[in-house]
Amino acid sequence: MKRLIAGNWKMHGLKAAMAEIEALSGKLTPADLEKSDVLICPPATLLMGLGEQAHNGVALGGQNCHQEEMGAYTGDISAEMLAEAGASYCIVGHSERRAKHGEHDALVRQKADACHRAGITPIICVGESFTDRAQGKAVKVVTSQLWASLPEDHSQVVVAYEPVWAVGSGAIPTLDDIGEVHAALREVAGQNARILYGGSVKPSNAAQILSVPNVHGVLVGGASLKAEEFYGIISA
């Protein structure tokens, strides 16, 4: 299964940051693109401008979408709008939106359905808290989240396992722990889904993480903001 190396820029990046995607596309070789799909999810303000240009194999995605196609939802963006702007993927259910915006599994499922409606691939995020991990509940928590967040048709989804306590902390689970969770998620998601690991991924640990069974890519935060550092992960 071809890897997916995805970057989530979160709320970072003014117009000048578009140059980092140009720099990244200039670094990518045919060999890189043969083994990995490369994705950047920039802020929505940059998406249309980036979508009007070719980027040598770098796909674009949204960071969130509304579940409805259109309507009186001030400040929201539909999956159809993302698709028209050039997105082929959209992150849904990221831990920061679950925690800070109160998004629950049923809503995440609706957003994943919206992505399918618009013809783009949802990246469904799941992850446990530090307390869940300490109490030995990590597998139960993430598989329950995924069961409740998967759309009815989940033949075309990407799953991203991001332990909440690892995001931005510099800490990661052991490789055995990552393997255990990814194996459990594989049982839920099926054989066609790519399952990514996310949480403090960087060039120095990417190769080890990508060597774990059932890890078919990574979802990268801060390290995706600079072309050189993100390319270090891709080339790993």
Residue pairs with C-beta under 8 A, 6 or more apart in sequence:
1 194
1 216
2 35
2 36
2 37
2 194
2 216
3 35
3 36
3 37
3 194
3 210
3 216
3 217
4 36
4 37
4 39
4 158
4 194
4 196
4 216
4 217
5 36
5 37
5 38
5 39
5 217
5 218
5 220
5 230
5 233
5 234
6 38
6 39
6 40
6 41
6 61
6 89
6 123
6 158
6 160
6 196
6 217
6 218
6 219
6 220
6 224
7 39
7 40
7 41
7 219
7 220
7 221
7 223
7 224
7 225
7 230
8 41
8 63
8 91
8 94
8 198
8 219
8 220
8 221
8 224
9 17
9 40
9 41
9 42
9 43
9 63
9 224
9 225
10 43
10 63
10 96
10 221
11 43
12 43
12 225
13 42
13 43
13 46
13 225
15 46
15 49
17 42
17 46
17 225
18 42
18 46
18 49
18 50
20 225
20 226
20 227
21 40
21 42
21 50
21 55
21 58
21 227
22 55
23 227
23 228
24 38
24 40
24 55
24 58
24 227
24 230
24 231
25 55
25 56
25 57
25 58
26 56
27 227
27 228
27 231
28 38
28 56
28 57
28 58
28 231
28 234
32 38
32 57
32 234
32 235
33 57
36 217
36 234
37 57
37 59
37 217
38 57
38 58
38 59
38 234
39 58
39 59
39 60
39 61
39 88
39 89
40 50
40 58
40 59
40 60
40 61
40 224
41 60
41 61
41 62
41 63
41 89
41 90
41 91
42 50
42 60
43 63
44 62
44 63
44 77
44 82
44 85
47 60
47 62
47 82
47 85
47 86
47 87
48 85
48 86
50 60
50 86
51 60
51 85
51 86
51 87
52 86
59 88
59 89
60 85
60 86
60 87
60 88
60 89
61 82
61 87
61 88
61 89
61 90
61 91
61 120
61 123
62 77
62 79
62 82
62 87
62 89
62 90
62 91
62 120
63 90
63 91
63 94
64 77
64 90
64 91
64 92
64 94
64 97
64 111
65 76
65 77
65 78
65 79
65 81
65 82
65 90
65 92
65 111
65 114
65 115
65 118
66 73
66 76
66 77
66 78
66 79
66 111
66 114
67 107
67 110
67 111
67 113
67 114
68 78
68 114
69 78
69 79
69 80
69 114
69 117
69 118
70 78
70 80
78 114
78 118
79 90
79 111
79 114
79 115
79 117
79 118
79 120
80 117
80 118
82 90
82 118
82 120
83 118
83 119
83 120
87 120
88 120
88 121
89 120
89 121
89 122
89 123
89 158
90 111
90 115
90 120
90 121
90 122
90 123
91 122
91 123
91 125
91 160
91 219
92 108
92 111
92 112
92 115
92 122
92 123
92 124
92 125
92 149
93 103
93 105
93 108
93 111
93 112
93 124
93 125
93 126
93 145
93 149
94 125
94 162
95 125
95 127
95 162
95 164
95 167
96 167
97 103
98 104
98 108
98 125
99 164
105 145
105 148
105 149
106 148
108 124
108 148
108 149
109 148
109 149
109 150
109 151
111 122
112 122
112 124
112 149
112 150
112 151
112 154
112 157
113 151
113 152
115 121
115 122
116 122
116 151
116 153
116 156
121 156
121 157
121 158
122 151
122 157
122 158
123 157
123 158
123 159
123 160
123 196
123 219
124 146
124 149
124 150
124 157
124 158
124 159
124 160
125 159
125 160
125 162
125 198
125 219
126 142
126 145
126 146
126 149
126 159
126 160
126 161
126 162
126 185
127 142
127 145
127 161
127 162
127 163
127 164
127 167
127 199
128 137
128 138
128 141
128 142
128 163
128 164
128 165
129 141
129 164
129 165
130 164
130 165
132 138
132 141
133 163
133 165
133 173
138 163
138 177
138 181
139 180
139 181
139 184
142 161
142 181
142 184
142 185
143 184
143 185
143 187
143 188
146 159
146 185
146 188
146 189
147 188
150 157
150 188
150 189
151 157
154 189
154 190
154 193
155 190
155 192
156 192
157 189
157 193
158 193
158 194
158 195
158 196
158 217
159 185
159 189
159 193
159 194
159 195
159 196
160 195
160 196
160 197
160 198
160 219
161 178
161 181
161 182
161 185
161 195
161 196
161 197
161 198
162 197
162 198
162 199
162 219
163 172
163 173
163 199
165 171
166 172
166 173
166 199
166 200
167 198
167 199
167 200
167 221
168 200
168 221
168 222
169 199
169 200
170 200
171 200
172 178
172 199
172 200
172 201
172 205
172 209
173 181
173 199
175 208
175 209
175 211
175 212
178 197
178 209
178 212
178 215
179 212
179 213
179 214
179 215
182 195
182 197
182 212
182 213
182 214
182 215
183 213
183 214
185 195
185 214
186 193
186 195
186 214
189 195
194 216
194 217
195 214
195 215
195 216
195 217
196 215
196 216
196 217
196 218
196 219
197 209
197 212
197 215
197 217
197 218
197 219
198 218
198 219
198 220
198 221
200 221
201 209
201 218
201 219
201 220
201 221
201 223
201 233
202 223
202 229
202 232
202 233
203 223
203 229
203 232
203 233
203 236
206 218
206 232
206 233
206 236
207 236
209 215
209 218
210 217
210 218
210 236
218 233
220 230
220 233
223 229
223 230
223 232
223 233
224 230
224 233
